[in-house]
Amino acid sequence: MNTAYPQLMFEAPATPATRSGSSEGTHSAPLWEQALLGLWFYFTFIVRPGNELVLYPMSLYWLGAFVIHRRQLVPLAFRSWLVFAIPILATLSWAWSPVPSAALRFGAMMTLGSLVSVYVAARFAPHEIIRAVFFAGFFSVLEVAPAIFDFGNKGPWGEKNIFAVRMVVVMLTAMATAYNKHEIPWLRLLAFPLIPICFIFIVIAQSATSLVFASGSVLAMTTIWLFWSRFSRIRHLRTTFMLMLTFGALTALYILANTGTEGIYENFLNSLGKDSTLTGRTMLWDAADRIVRERPMLGTGAEGFWVWNRGDAQTLLELSHKTAGTKFSFHNSYLEMQVHFGYVGLVLTYMVVGWCLWRSVLAWIATQSIVRSFFLLITGIVFVSTFTESWLYVVFDTSVTMFYVSAISSLVRQDARAREDRYRAYEQAGGQEYD
């Protein structure tokens, strides 16, 4: 007779050790599928010529695997219905988009991306997901390292801002791997030197936002690694620390608000070679506000604005020094959604972002481990970036996938804990032991 609890499908049972964050979950996916996930993240990490030759066959695999495991995944997908709201709206927008076939394809790809997020959250342990992203980032760093000091004005991937924020993600995964005492030792040794390398790359890229992200991430992850677990030994010390941190942040904001931040802001941007228009983004935002008034409720439909025969779109491309026909963006997820899907899309975007933030925060409060800290930080970085990048209006992007996986995996964790609690209650009530 085996007296151990039945092995849970998603993570290790929520024993006291797990609740304290001393365990990061058990193996839940075979190594070949972990390698496949790493390959998927590598090709969705950045847009490269020929990516579709790999992504389309892999998309068929994820879709087929979802169907095979539908009894496990469909209930979770229904509980995560908000992440499918925008993709469904995008698919329906073929009815009013000027390019219906492109809108239908875009909506289908977004829907598939959400299905992949559900599959990854349910079928992989959190540390396995981080490991897959780490390897994708590691090989991306090797790809660009030979030309690091010869980037020119746009960087190795077309834009320095894109390069910098990707390096922030790689640095985060490197810290989550190196600081995780349950990770494979040789993998931790491989991850440690990647942390300063990525930080140097971010400095070279001169991205103000990414530099703030990187500095904050290093401070947060290192504090949690070195001190947070020790704080739990003294009653209420964690709560006191969080209150002091919040009070300090509010005090700093109050001082800045009363002394004037314009000079500080200008000096900070100037030190990084930036201007107060955020490299022309404010011009795009003003244009988006005007465009929204034309079709306020449902917008232009998916892929319905950045088209070759639309005069205002081509004018914006010219003003932004882009070649005619380029698929551009408004560098703001909410304005992008509003232009393409109107107020309906904007409300749905607010709802899904709020839900993802809420679920990620709850998961971190429940398990304040290195792994969960990574998911919380990546969620925060993507959220802040939505105000300057059109992250949410994309298909097959690693950062967006992690944003959704962080929230969905919290439901998986919640289910695992509830099941383990039911097992304990059953045994304590005199029930039979499990075979």
C-alpha positions in Angstrom: 0.0 0.0 0.0 1.4 3.3 -1.0 0.6 6.0 1.6 2.0 8.9 -0.4 -0.4 11.4 -2.0 -1.1 10.7 -5.6 1.2 12.7 -7.9 -0.4 15.9 -9.1 -0.3 16.6 -12.8 0.8 20.2 -12.7 3.2 20.9 -9.8 4.4 19.2 -6.6 1.7 18.8 -3.9 1.4 21.8 -1.8 3.1 20.4 1.3 4.5 22.8 3.9 7.8 22.8 2.0 6.1 23.8 -1.2 4.1 26.5 0.6 7.3 28.1 1.9 8.7 28.3 -1.5 11.5 25.7 -0.9 10.3 23.6 -3.8 9.8 24.8 -7.3 7.6 21.9 -8.6 8.4 18.5 -10.0 9.1 17.4 -13.5 6.0 17.3 -15.6 7.0 17.2 -19.2 9.4 14.9 -21.1 12.8 16.3 -22.0 12.0 16.2 -25.8 8.9 18.4 -25.2 10.9 20.8 -23.1 13.4 21.0 -25.9 10.5 21.7 -28.3 9.2 24.4 -26.1 12.7 26.0 -26.0 12.8 25.9 -29.8 9.3 27.5 -29.9 10.5 30.3 -27.6 13.7 30.8 -29.6 11.7 31.4 -32.8 9.1 33.6 -31.1 11.6 35.6 -29.1 12.4 37.8 -32.1 11.1 38.1 -35.7 13.7 36.6 -38.0 13.4 35.9 -41.8 12.1 32.3 -42.3 10.7 31.9 -38.8 7.4 30.8 -40.3 9.1 27.7 -41.7 9.5 26.5 -38.1 6.6 28.1 -36.4 3.8 26.7 -38.7 4.7 23.0 -38.3 5.2 23.6 -34.5 1.8 25.3 -34.4 0.2 22.1 -35.8 2.0 20.1 -33.0 0.6 22.4 -30.2 -2.9 22.3 -31.7 -2.8 18.5 -32.0 -1.4 18.1 -28.5 -4.1 20.4 -27.2 -6.7 18.1 -28.8 -5.1 15.0 -27.3 -5.1 16.5 -23.8 -8.5 18.3 -24.3 -10.1 16.7 -21.2 -7.4 18.4 -19.0 -7.0 21.6 -21.0 -10.5 22.6 -22.1 -11.8 23.3 -18.6 -8.7 25.4 -17.9 -9.2 27.3 -21.2 -12.8 28.1 -20.1 -11.5 29.4 -16.8 -9.0 31.5 -18.7 -11.5 32.8 -21.2 -10.3 36.4 -21.0 -7.1 35.6 -22.8 -9.3 34.4 -25.8 -11.5 37.5 -25.8 -9.3 39.7 -28.1 -8.4 36.8 -30.5 -12.1 35.9 -30.9 -12.9 39.6 -31.6 -10.0 39.8 -34.1 -11.3 36.7 -35.9 -14.9 38.2 -36.0 -13.5 41.5 -37.4 -13.1 39.9 -40.8 -16.7 41.1 -41.3 -15.7 44.8 -41.2 -11.9 44.8 -41.9 -10.8 46.1 -45.3 -8.6 43.0 -45.6 -10.9 40.2 -44.4 -8.6 37.3 -45.2 -5.7 39.0 -43.3 -8.0 39.6 -40.4 -9.2 36.0 -40.3 -5.6 34.7 -40.4 -4.5 37.2 -37.7 -7.4 36.2 -35.4 -6.7 32.5 -36.0 -3.0 33.0 -35.1 -3.9 35.0 -32.0 -6.3 32.2 -30.9 -3.6 29.6 -31.4 -1.2 31.7 -29.4 -3.7 31.7 -26.5 -4.1 27.9 -26.8 -0.4 27.5 -26.6 -0.3 29.6 -23.4 -2.9 27.3 -21.8 -1.0 24.2 -22.9 2.3 25.5 -21.6 0.8 26.6 -18.2 -0.9 23.2 -17.7 1.6 20.7 -19.1 5.0 22.2 -17.9 6.2 22.9 -14.4 7.0 26.6 -13.9 10.8 26.0 -13.6 10.7 24.0 -16.9 9.0 27.0 -18.6 11.8 29.3 -17.3 14.4 26.8 -18.4 13.0 26.8 -22.0 13.0 30.6 -22.1 16.5 30.7 -20.7 17.9 28.5 -23.5 16.0 30.5 -26.1 17.6 33.7 -24.7 21.0 32.1 -24.3 21.3 31.2 -28.0 19.9 34.6 -29.0 22.7 36.2 -27.0 25.2 34.0 -28.8 23.7 35.1 -32.0 24.2 38.8 -31.5 27.3 38.8 -29.3 29.8 39.0 -32.2 28.4 42.3 -33.4 27.6 43.9 -30.0 29.9 46.9 -30.5 28.8 47.5 -34.1 25.0 47.8 -33.8 24.6 51.1 -35.6 21.5 53.1 -34.9 18.9 50.3 -35.0 20.5 47.4 -33.3 20.8 43.8 -34.4 17.0 43.2 -34.6 15.9 46.4 -36.4 15.3 48.5 -33.3 17.5 49.0 -30.2 14.4 49.1 -27.9 13.3 45.7 -29.1 16.8 44.4 -28.5 17.1 45.9 -25.1 13.8 44.6 -23.7 14.6 41.1 -25.0 17.9 41.3 -23.1 15.9 42.2 -20.0 13.9 39.0 -20.4 17.1 37.0 -20.9 18.6 38.5 -17.8 15.5 37.7 -15.8 15.5 34.1 -16.8 19.3 33.9 -16.1 18.7 35.2 -12.5 15.7 32.9 -12.0 17.9 30.0 -13.1 21.0 31.0 -11.3 19.3 31.9 -8.0 17.1 28.7 -8.0 18.8 26.3 -5.6 16.6 23.5 -7.0 17.9 23.9 -10.5 20.6 21.7 -12.1 24.0 22.9 -10.8 25.7 23.2 -14.2 22.8 25.2 -15.6 23.1 27.6 -12.7 26.8 28.0 -13.4 25.9 28.7 -17.0 23.3 31.3 -16.1 25.4 33.4 -13.6 27.8 35.1 -16.2 24.8 35.8 -18.5 23.4 38.3 -16.0 26.2 40.9 -16.3 26.5 40.3 -20.0 22.9 41.1 -20.6 23.1 44.2 -18.4 26.0 45.5 -20.5 24.1 44.8 -23.7 21.2 46.9 -22.3 23.5 49.8 -21.4 25.0 49.7 -24.9 21.4 49.8 -26.4 20.7 53.0 -24.5 17.1 52.2 -23.9 15.9 54.2 -20.9 12.9 52.0 -20.1 14.8 48.8 -20.4 17.6 50.2 -18.2 15.1 50.9 -15.5 13.6 47.4 -15.9 17.0 45.8 -15.7 18.1 47.7 -12.6 14.8 47.1 -10.8 14.9 43.4 -11.7 18.4 42.9 -10.4 17.5 44.6 -7.2 14.3 42.7 -6.7 15.5 39.2 -7.6 18.8 39.5 -5.7 16.9 40.8 -2.6 14.5 37.9 -2.8 17.4 35.4 -3.3 19.6 36.7 -0.5 17.2 37.9 2.1 13.5 37.1 1.5 13.6 33.5 2.7 15.4 34.6 5.8 12.8 37.3 6.5 10.2 34.5 7.0 12.0 33.3 10.1 11.1 36.5 12.0 7.4 37.0 12.4 5.9 39.9 10.4 9.3 41.0 9.1 8.2 40.5 5.4 5.1 42.6 6.0 7.1 45.3 7.7 9.6 45.3 4.9 6.9 45.6 2.2 5.2 48.5 4.2 8.6 50.3 4.5 9.2 49.8 0.8 5.8 51.1 -0.1 6.1 54.1 2.2 9.5 54.9 0.7 8.2 54.8 -2.8 5.2 57.0 -1.9 7.5 59.5 -0.2 9.8 59.6 -3.3 6.8 60.2 -5.5 5.6 63.0 -3.2 9.0 64.7 -3.3 9.2 64.5 -7.0 5.7 65.8 -7.5 6.4 68.8 -5.4 9.8 69.7 -6.7 9.1 69.3 -10.4 10.2 66.3 -12.4 10.5 67.9 -15.8 14.2 68.8 -15.4 15.0 65.4 -13.9 13.1 63.6 -16.7 14.8 65.7 -19.4 18.3 65.1 -18.0 17.7 61.4 -17.7 16.6 61.1 -21.3 19.4 63.3 -22.5 21.9 61.1 -20.7 20.7 58.2 -22.9 20.5 60.2 -26.1 16.7 60.4 -26.1 14.3 63.3 -26.6 11.1 64.2 -24.8 8.9 62.9 -27.7 10.1 59.4 -26.9 11.6 59.0 -30.4 8.4 60.2 -32.1 5.9 58.1 -30.1 3.9 61.1 -29.0 3.2 62.0 -32.6 1.9 58.5 -33.2 -0.3 58.6 -30.1 -1.8 62.0 -31.2 -2.6 60.5 -34.6 -4.2 57.4 -33.0 -6.5 59.6 -31.0 -7.7 61.3 -34.2 -8.1 58.0 -36.0 -10.2 56.4 -33.3 -12.9 59.0 -33.8 -13.6 57.7 -37.3 -14.9 54.3 -36.1 -15.1 54.5 -32.3 -17.0 51.3 -31.5 -15.4 48.5 -33.5 -12.4 50.2 -35.1 -10.9 49.3 -38.5 -10.8 45.5 -37.8 -7.7 43.3 -37.5 -4.9 44.4 -39.8 -7.2 47.1 -41.1 -5.1 50.2 -40.6 -1.5 49.6 -41.6 -2.4 48.9 -45.2 -0.7 50.2 -48.4 -3.8 52.0 -49.8 -4.6 54.0 -46.6 -3.3 57.6 -46.9 -3.0 58.4 -43.2 -1.2 55.2 -42.5 1.4 55.9 -45.2 1.8 59.5 -44.0 2.6 58.2 -40.5 5.2 55.8 -42.0 6.8 58.6 -43.9 6.9 60.8 -40.8 8.4 57.9 -38.8 11.1 57.4 -41.5 9.7 54.0 -42.5 9.5 52.6 -46.0 6.0 52.5 -47.7 4.1 49.3 -46.9 5.9 48.6 -43.7 3.7 47.0 -41.0 4.2 49.5 -38.2 2.5 50.2 -34.8 1.3 53.0 -32.6 3.8 52.0 -29.8 1.0 51.6 -27.3 -1.1 48.5 -26.9 -4.2 50.2 -25.8 -4.3 52.7 -28.6 -3.4 49.9 -31.1 -6.4 47.9 -29.8 -8.7 50.9 -29.9 -7.7 51.7 -33.5 -8.3 48.2 -34.7 -11.2 47.1 -32.4 -12.7 50.3 -31.0 -14.0 50.8 -27.5 -15.1 47.1 -27.4 -11.5 46.0 -27.9 -10.2 48.6 -25.5 -12.5 47.4 -22.7 -11.6 43.8 -23.3 -7.9 44.7 -23.2 -8.3 46.4 -19.8 -10.1 43.3 -18.5 -7.5 40.8 -19.7 -4.6 43.0 -18.4 -6.2 43.5 -15.1 -7.0 39.7 -14.7 -3.4 38.8 -15.6 -1.9 41.3 -13.1 -4.3 40.1 -10.4 -3.7 36.4 -10.9 0.1 36.9 -11.0 0.1 39.0 -7.8 -2.0 36.4 -6.0 0.3 33.6 -7.1 3.3 35.4 -5.8 1.7 36.1 -2.4 0.9 32.4 -2.1 4.4 31.2 -3.0 7.1 33.9 -2.7 9.8 31.8 -4.4 12.4 32.7 -7.1 10.3 31.1 -9.7 7.1 33.0 -8.8 9.1 36.2 -8.4 10.3 35.8 -12.0 6.7 35.4 -13.3 5.6 38.5 -11.3 8.5 40.6 -12.7 7.9 39.5 -16.3 4.3 40.3 -15.9 5.1 43.8 -14.5 7.6 44.4 -17.3 5.2 43.5 -20.1 2.4 45.5 -18.4 4.6 48.7 -18.2 5.8 48.1 -21.7 2.2 48.1 -23.0 2.2 51.9 -22.7 5.1 52.3 -25.1 4.9 49.1 -27.2 2.0 47.3 -29.0 2.8 44.0 -27.2 -0.8 42.8 -27.0 -1.5 43.3 -30.7 1.0 40.6 -31.8 1.0 36.9 -32.6 3.5 34.3 -31.3 5.6 36.5 -29.0 7.6 35.0 -26.1 7.0 37.9 -23.7 3.2 38.0 -24.3 3.0 34.2 -23.9 4.8 34.5 -20.5 2.4 37.3 -19.5 -0.5 34.9 -20.1 1.2 31.8 -18.7 1.9 33.6 -15.5 -1.8 34.2 -14.9 -3.0 30.8 -16.2 -0.4 28.8 -14.2 -1.7 30.4 -11.0 -5.0 28.7 -11.7 -3.1 25.4 -12.1 -1.3 26.0 -8.8 -4.6 26.8 -7.1 -6.1 23.5 -8.4 -3.1 21.5 -7.1 -3.4 23.0 -3.7 -7.1 22.5 -3.5 -6.7 18.8 -4.5 -4.0 18.2 -2.0 -6.1 19.8 0.8 -9.0 17.6 -0.1 -6.7 14.5 0.2 -5.5 15.6 3.6 -9.1 16.3 4.8 -10.2 12.9 3.6 -7.4 11.1 5.4 -7.9 13.1 8.6 -11.5 12.1 8.5 -10.6 8.5 8.5 -10.8 7.7 4.8 -8.9 5.0 3.1 -5.3 5.5 2.1 -4.6 5.8 -1.6 -3.1 3.0 -3.6 
